[in-house]
Amino acid sequence: MAKILVVEDDPNQRLLYEEELKNDGYEVVTARDGREALEMVDKARPDLVVMDISMPGMDGIESMSRMLSQDHKLPIILNTAYATYKESFRAWSADAYVVKSSDLTELKSTIKRVLGAR
């Protein structure tokens, strides 16, 4: 069973992702922001990270850069409401980029694809 770290500052979205992914058979750990995410990467050793970009304190791009400097093979999916970030070279290090939706079909299929590529 793959372990997924969900990094999301909105508590309702974080809970939704956690429940949906658990229902799909994943082990899920969560973080509220970039700083907590860095701690969870060290502590929980996830197989994949699903991360929001726009968060207070340390944003997802900075968090991703720090995570990848520790483990350059850690798969990261950026999951954000802002499609404009996809064009930013700072987001290119991510394995995938998904625009948030109330329908989690695209996110779930992207998770399967990225995990399958490992």
N, C-alpha and C positions, 0 to 999 in steps of 0.2 A: 504494500500500500504506500503510495507516494505521499510525502508530507509537503503541504503547501503553506507558505506564510502569506497571509493576506494583510496588506498595509493600507489602511483606510481610516481617515480622520472622522468620517461621518459614522456615528455608532449604529444607525439603522442599516446603512449599506454594509457595514462590516458584519453585522449579524446575519443579514440576508446572504452574503457570500459564504460565510462560515456554514450556515445551515444547508444551503444548496450544494456546496462542495462535499460536505460530510455525507449528504444523501447520495452523492455519486460515488462514495466509497473512499474518499481521500481523508487523510488525517490533516486537520487544519489547526494552525496556530495563528494568532492575530497580533497586530501592533497598531497603535493609534497614530504614530507619526514616524518620521525617518529615524530619529534617535532610538526609539524603542525597537524599530525594525533591525537596526544594527546589532543591538543586544540579542534579539531573538535569532538572528542568523548564527551568532556564536553559540548561543545556548541550545537552540532546537535543531540546528543543522537541516534546514528544509531542502527538499529536492527541487523546489521551484518557488519563486516569489511573484505574487501579483500585487502591483503597487500603484497607488494613486500618484499623480504628480503634484497637484496643488494641495499642499498641506502646510499647516503652521510650523514655524521653527525651521527644520531642515526639510526641504522639498524632496520629491521623489527622484529628481535627476541627480541631486547631490548625494542622496542616500545610495542610489544605484552605483554611482561612481565609486563610492567608498566600499560597497559590497564587492564590486568587481575587482577592486584593488586587492582585496583579501582572498577572493576566489574567482578567478576569471572565467571559470566554467559554470558558475551558478546561473541557471536560466532565469531571466526576469521578463515578465510581461508588464508593460506599462498600461494601466487601465485608467483612463481619464475622460472627463467630459469635454475636453478641449481638443478638437481635431487638429488645431494649428500646431500643437507640439510635435506632431508626426513629421513635419518638415524641418524641425530643428535638428541640427547635427548633434546636439547634446543628447538626443533621444536615440540615436542610431546604435548605441551599444546594447539596447534592449533586444531580446530575442523576438519579441512581437509587441504590437501596439494595438490596443482595442479601445474604441470609443465606448464609454459607458452607455448602457441601455437597461431598461427595466426587464428586458428579455435577456437572460444570461446565456442564450444558445451560442452566440459567437465567442464569448469568453470561455465557455466550457469546451468548445471544439478547439480553440486555440491552445488551451491547457493540454488537451490530449495530444495535439500535434507536437507541441514543444517537448512534452515528456517522452513522446514516442521517438523523437529525434535524438534523444540522449543515448 
